[in-house]
Amino acid sequence: MKKIRMGLMAIVALSGVGSAFAFSPKPNSVNYYARQVSGSSFRWTTTTPNPNTAACSPQLNDICQISTDTPPPAGEIPSGHTATNMVFKAL
């Protein structure tokens, strides 16, 4: 029984079954941070905010951070992300 199982595992390994999934491309998600520009407007940046100069603070209909594989438009939260009513503001 063990020889049969080992033989089947060897056949599977040699045939490459499963290798299609091992090398499938994955989207490269990037972290984007919302920085307040003025009033209630914000822009996205990939630079991690310095905790000595900015903090994630309350602001209606905004979000501090998202991860996505496409750059989001300035001042907009892309679909699939929900506002947390927070944004990075200068201290």
Residue frames relative to the residue before (quaternion, step in Angstrom):
aa qw qx qy qz dx dy dz
M 1.0000 0.0000 0.0000 0.0000 0.00 0.00 0.00
K 0.6687 0.4946 -0.3017 0.4661 3.57 0.95 -0.90
K 0.6332 0.5332 -0.3300 0.4537 3.60 1.04 -0.75
I 0.6375 0.5203 -0.3277 0.4643 3.59 1.00 -0.77
R 0.6659 0.4958 -0.3040 0.4672 3.57 0.90 -0.90
M 0.6511 0.5021 -0.3162 0.4733 3.60 0.94 -0.82
G 0.6390 0.5255 -0.3193 0.4622 3.59 1.03 -0.77
L 0.6565 0.4974 -0.3075 0.4765 3.59 0.96 -0.84
M 0.6405 0.5159 -0.3289 0.4642 3.59 0.99 -0.78
A 0.6435 0.5163 -0.3226 0.4639 3.60 1.02 -0.76
I 0.6424 0.5167 -0.3210 0.4661 3.60 0.98 -0.81
V 0.6514 0.5084 -0.3113 0.4695 3.56 0.93 -0.90
A 0.6658 0.5063 -0.3079 0.4535 3.59 0.90 -0.89
L 0.6946 0.4717 -0.2743 0.4689 3.60 0.95 -0.84
S 0.6754 0.5034 -0.3036 0.4453 3.58 1.04 -0.68
G 0.4522 -0.7152 0.4351 0.3079 3.59 1.21 -0.30
V 0.3203 0.7363 -0.5324 0.2680 3.60 1.15 0.37
G 0.7748 0.2962 -0.2448 0.5020 3.53 -0.81 1.01
S 0.5758 0.6004 -0.3949 0.3897 3.61 1.14 -0.38
A 0.5525 0.6031 -0.4047 0.4088 3.59 1.16 -0.41
F 0.6929 0.4562 -0.2779 0.4843 3.56 1.08 -0.65
A 0.6195 0.5760 -0.3472 0.4048 3.57 1.06 -0.67
F 0.7873 0.3093 -0.1546 0.5105 3.59 1.05 -0.69
S 0.3813 0.7221 -0.5031 0.2831 3.59 1.18 0.30
P 0.4980 -0.6767 0.4450 0.3100 3.60 -0.89 0.87
K 0.1955 -0.7588 0.6117 0.1088 3.53 -1.13 0.72
P 0.5373 -0.6201 0.4429 0.3613 3.58 -0.99 0.69
N 0.3693 -0.7140 0.5528 0.2195 3.53 -1.09 0.77
S 0.1721 -0.8044 0.5633 0.0774 3.54 -0.12 1.27
V 0.1545 -0.7664 0.6210 0.0562 3.52 -1.09 0.86
N 0.4072 -0.6857 0.5426 0.2639 3.57 -1.08 0.71
Y 0.0821 -0.7696 0.6329 0.0219 3.55 -0.95 0.98
Y 0.1886 -0.7851 0.5855 0.0721 3.55 -0.97 0.94
A 0.3435 -0.7340 0.5513 0.1986 3.58 -0.92 0.95
R 0.0723 -0.7864 0.6134 0.0094 3.58 -0.72 1.14
Q 0.4584 -0.6808 0.4998 0.2768 3.55 -0.85 1.01
V 0.2635 -0.7528 0.5856 0.1450 3.57 -0.94 0.96
S 0.7208 -0.2893 0.2111 0.5934 3.56 0.80 -1.05
G 0.8244 0.1313 -0.1148 0.5384 3.56 -1.03 0.73
S 0.7751 -0.2928 0.2408 0.5055 3.55 -0.69 -1.11
S 0.5388 0.6207 -0.4192 0.3855 3.63 1.21 0.17
F 0.0636 -0.7929 0.6058 0.0175 3.55 -1.17 0.64
R 0.2193 -0.7335 0.6226 0.1619 3.54 -1.35 0.27
W 0.4548 -0.6785 0.5095 0.2705 3.55 -1.23 0.51
T 0.0026 0.7782 -0.6280 0.0079 3.55 -1.12 0.72
T 0.3914 -0.7091 0.5315 0.2478 3.57 -1.14 0.60
T 0.5300 0.6180 -0.4075 0.4137 3.57 1.29 -0.06
T 0.4215 -0.7013 0.5153 0.2548 3.56 -0.76 1.04
P 0.4590 -0.7017 0.4678 0.2793 3.60 -0.72 1.02
N 0.4413 -0.6686 0.5375 0.2632 3.54 -1.07 0.82
P 0.4222 -0.7347 0.4642 0.2580 3.62 -0.62 1.04
N 0.6128 0.5465 -0.3534 0.4482 3.60 1.24 -0.26
T 0.7780 0.3250 -0.1731 0.5091 3.59 1.20 -0.42
A 0.7959 0.1526 -0.0897 0.5790 3.62 1.22 -0.26
A 0.0844 -0.7848 0.6129 0.0356 3.53 -1.18 0.64
C 0.4842 -0.6281 0.5187 0.3195 3.55 -1.17 0.63
S 0.0312 0.8349 -0.5388 0.1078 3.55 -0.30 1.33
P 0.6533 -0.5391 0.3615 0.3896 3.60 -1.19 0.45
Q 0.2287 0.7175 -0.6419 0.1444 3.52 -1.10 0.88
L 0.5196 -0.6936 0.4129 0.2801 3.56 -0.71 1.11
N 0.8768 0.0847 -0.0970 0.4634 3.56 -1.09 0.91
D 0.5810 0.5453 -0.4029 0.4503 3.60 1.02 0.73
I 0.2169 -0.7457 0.6157 0.1335 3.54 -1.36 0.09
C 0.4679 -0.7095 0.4487 0.2764 3.62 -0.89 0.85
Q 0.8303 -0.0024 0.0680 0.5531 3.59 0.83 -0.93
I 0.0172 -0.7600 0.6493 0.0223 3.54 -1.19 0.70
S 0.2270 -0.7155 0.6327 0.1901 3.54 -1.33 0.26
T 0.1727 0.7774 -0.5821 0.1642 3.56 -0.73 1.09
D 0.4591 -0.6916 0.4848 0.2755 3.57 -1.19 0.44
T 0.7229 0.3234 -0.2480 0.5579 3.61 1.25 0.04
P 0.5335 -0.6410 0.4346 0.3399 3.60 -0.91 0.81
P 0.3665 -0.7409 0.5167 0.2229 3.61 -0.78 0.96
P 0.5417 -0.6068 0.4599 0.3560 3.61 -1.13 0.55
A 0.5982 -0.5891 0.4081 0.3585 3.57 -1.07 0.75
G 0.8479 0.1786 -0.1430 0.4782 3.54 -0.96 0.90
E 0.6910 0.4339 -0.2843 0.5034 3.61 1.23 0.17
I 0.3186 -0.7048 0.5984 0.2088 3.54 -1.13 0.72
P 0.4074 -0.7403 0.4749 0.2461 3.62 -0.57 1.12
S 0.6121 -0.5326 0.4217 0.4048 3.57 -1.21 0.47
G 0.7150 0.4032 -0.3303 0.4659 3.53 -1.09 0.73
H 0.7018 0.3559 -0.2438 0.5669 3.58 1.31 -0.13
T 0.2454 -0.7820 0.5613 0.1145 3.55 -1.03 0.80
A 0.5225 -0.6369 0.4700 0.3169 3.55 -0.99 0.86
T 0.2037 -0.7736 0.5907 0.1056 3.54 -1.06 0.85
N 0.4286 -0.7235 0.4283 0.3307 3.57 1.38 0.10
M 0.5955 0.4975 -0.3818 0.5021 3.57 1.04 0.88
V 0.0259 0.7755 -0.6303 0.0268 3.58 -1.19 0.61
F 0.5061 -0.6268 0.4808 0.3461 3.60 -1.14 0.53
K 0.0429 -0.7901 0.6109 -0.0261 3.55 -0.80 1.14
A 0.5523 -0.5989 0.4630 0.3492 3.55 -1.15 0.65
L 0.4332 -0.6972 0.5113 0.2546 3.56 -1.06 0.75
